[in-house]
Amino acid sequence: MRKLRTWFVIFTLAVLVIYNISIWNKEDILLTGRDLVLKLAPVDPRSLMQGDYMILNYEATSDIWDAIPSAPSDMADAPAGGLAATKVHQSGDKGRAVFATTKAGKSQFVRLYDSKVPLADNEILLTFRIQDRQVRFASHSWFFQEGHGDIYAKARYGLFKVAPDGTALLHSVLDENYAPIQAPKSGTAQAPSS
């Protein structure tokens, strides 16, 4: 019995260490990651279990999908060394895309990643995955407090914090002027919109 309890404690501590390392890695990305702003097309469905949220569909996903080799004959010309060099049209497959950013904060898809082509100073890697024959980034949902749907319906861009390896976290959603959209603090009255 004592041996079982010892193993339980060791297992619990190992899980907590792994979980905390994951949290630390994400906090590090939020603090040190490069900014990448992507234009989005939000949809506002309802989730009875989770409150309000938006499904985010980024404009760049169709450009990336079009750039992915789609037939075995295309594979001979695919860039070597990148995850995009394999056929990634199956759910769960991953790849990396290169985006160029401007000083104004805008970004545009440039190409699929090829390890033989160095990144320019204004280029950022972004990891993507294929899910249901669609390109998905780090997050395709934005959750918010129930009743704040009208505030977040103004979202036009997603601001990602991106690590050098392409790992990204959705940091905030932005309006048409690139200003972060924030709900009023609890207990604060919101001015009616006209």
Rosetta blueprint (number, residue, H / E / L):
1 M L
2 R H
3 K H
4 L H
5 R H
6 T H
7 W H
8 F H
9 V H
10 I H
11 F H
12 T H
13 L H
14 A H
15 V H
16 L H
17 V H
18 I H
19 Y H
20 N H
21 I H
22 S H
23 I H
24 W H
25 N H
26 K H
27 E H
28 D H
29 I H
30 L H
31 L H
32 T H
33 G L
34 R E
35 D E
36 L E
37 V E
38 L E
39 K E
40 L E
41 A E
42 P E
43 V E
44 D L
45 P L
46 R E
47 S E
48 L L
49 M L
50 Q L
51 G E
52 D E
53 Y E
54 M E
55 I E
56 L E
57 N E
58 Y E
59 E L
60 A H
61 T H
62 S H
63 D H
64 I H
65 W H
66 D H
67 A H
68 I L
69 P L
70 S L
71 A L
72 P H
73 S H
74 D H
75 M H
76 A L
77 D L
78 A L
79 P L
80 A L
81 G L
82 G L
83 L H
84 A H
85 A H
86 T L
87 K L
88 V L
89 H L
90 Q L
91 S L
92 G L
93 D L
94 K E
95 G E
96 R E
97 A E
98 V E
99 F E
100 A E
101 T E
102 T L
103 K L
104 A L
105 G L
106 K L
107 S E
108 Q E
109 F E
110 V E
111 R E
112 L E
113 Y L
114 D L
115 S L
116 K L
117 V L
118 P L
119 L L
120 A L
121 D L
122 N L
123 E E
124 I E
125 L E
126 L E
127 T E
128 F E
129 R E
130 I E
131 Q E
132 D L
133 R L
134 Q E
135 V E
136 R E
137 F L
138 A L
139 S L
140 H L
141 S E
142 W E
143 F E
144 F E
145 Q L
146 E L
147 G L
148 H L
149 G H
150 D H
151 I H
152 Y H
153 A L
154 K L
155 A L
156 R L
157 Y E
158 G E
159 L E
160 F E
161 K E
162 V E
163 A L
164 P L
165 D L
166 G L
167 T L
168 A E
169 L E
170 L E
171 H E
172 S E
173 V E
174 L E
175 D L
176 E L
177 N L
178 Y L
179 A L
180 P E
181 I L
182 Q L
183 A L
184 P L
185 K L
186 S L
187 G L
188 T L
189 A L
190 Q L
191 A L
192 P L
193 S L
194 S L
